[in-house]
Amino acid sequence: MSYKQTLLAPIKIGSKTSQNRFFMQAMECNDQDEHGNPSDITLDRYEKLASGGAGLVSLEAVTVTKESRSRDNQLTILPGNEQPLTRFVKKVKDVNPDMQFIFQLTHSGELSNPEFSRRVTVKPLYGYGGDVLTEDEVDKIMDNFVRAAKIAQNAGADGIDMKLCHGYFGSQILRPYNDRKWKYGGAWENRSRFAFDLFERIQREVNDKNFLIGCKISAWEGFPGGFGTESPDSPIIDLTEPISLLQGLEQRGAQYFIQSAGSPSITISLTQADKEHPYFAYLHQYFAKQLKTNLKKETVMIGSNFSVFRDGSSKLCAVEPQKSSLLHYGARCIESGAMDMIGLGRQAYADPFIAKKLADGNEDDINYCTACDNCLELLIQQSQVGCATFNPRYVDELIKTRKEKGRLKIAHT
């Protein structure tokens, strides 16, 4: 089978069908209005993703609270946002009714920016800290997630992704580092309680078997006590708990999972391999395979970190460029059973039309992400985010940001 046939083949996710194996990842862009509603810029971005032909698209990390958030202009999902989100979803779906459109729900926890919100933590982490949450406050956060899931359903979303990755609250509470003696800490039974109880509550609230529910996880955060490590003070990989988490959520009805790794604020090159060290991306495919092997055949596993493979013109060694291209290697990962779909993040910025171009025979016209990470610089600087290589709007935004805030040197570790 050619990689085109593989990548354009439809796949069932629960009771729904993704028209192909392309998943556009949740990518925060800081372009919402003052109420946290989608702006015209937001709408334009997602209309492009819809017309770009991807089978599954995620609405960027939508915060379930205004109190604790990482981005000043972050998309918000509170009762007052329901009608604007409903209008937004309708406009996006009108462009491509066959596209499956999910919302990624998040709470920033210790990554909340104290300049404009409250930083909170389950256990102070060196370099971060924050107000230590009580059990009642965690219960309230769960209430917010459940309410947000119902709003997403009412707004016309096809499902939700509970964000349990990248150092945000969902992953903070799951970590072995969270060995605090309380309802949500210490033993795995307690740390997993948040995700399992929350998932059950959301299922009851939406009460719709056609509404997709899944989650994105960092299989290994890459620092002592992070998720996917063997103990509260060890960085050594142990996938026992990540596998247990996915199996537990699967038993509670999860139809899909999105694999990732790392915590961008701590282990950025693990989360998104940089152009100098693209081979870090291979870890992602390993994690996806290990997780998928322990799940039911019908549960969809979405892999990550494919942008760095580009058209094969990367710094990967000991492999023919053609065989290491995003399309060729992504299809191989699907064909080998390591995953069912490929997730694109930075590549979605560079070219939201990649799936359509492949389908239309215009593969040579694809704009491949250069892994310059200027989009990451814009995100960290709280500017509007997009591709500063192929989109003139964000070239101007980058120039403006560097003039006003100075050039940010991103340290890849």
Secondary structure, 3 states (H helix, E strand, C coil): CCHHHHHCCCEEECCEEECCCEEECCCCCCCCCCCCCCCHHHHHHHHHHHHCCCCEEEEEEEECCCCCCCCCCCCECCHHHHHHHHHHHHHHHHHCCCCEEEEEEECCHHHCCCCCCCCEECCCCCCCCCEECCHHHHHHHHHHHHHHHHHHHHHCCCEEEEEECCCCHHHHHHCCCCCCCCCCCCCHHHHCHHHHHHHHHHHHHHCCCCCEEEEEEECCCCCCCCCCECCCCCCCECCHHHHHHHHHHHHCCCCEEEEECCCCCCCHHHHCCCCCCHHHHHHHHHHHHHHHHCCCCCCEEEECCCHHHCCCCCCCCCCCHHHHCHHHHHHHHHHCCCCCEEEECHHHHHCCCHHHHHHCCCHHHCCCCCCCCHHHHHHHCCCCCCCCCCCHHHHHHHHHHHHHHCCCCCCCC
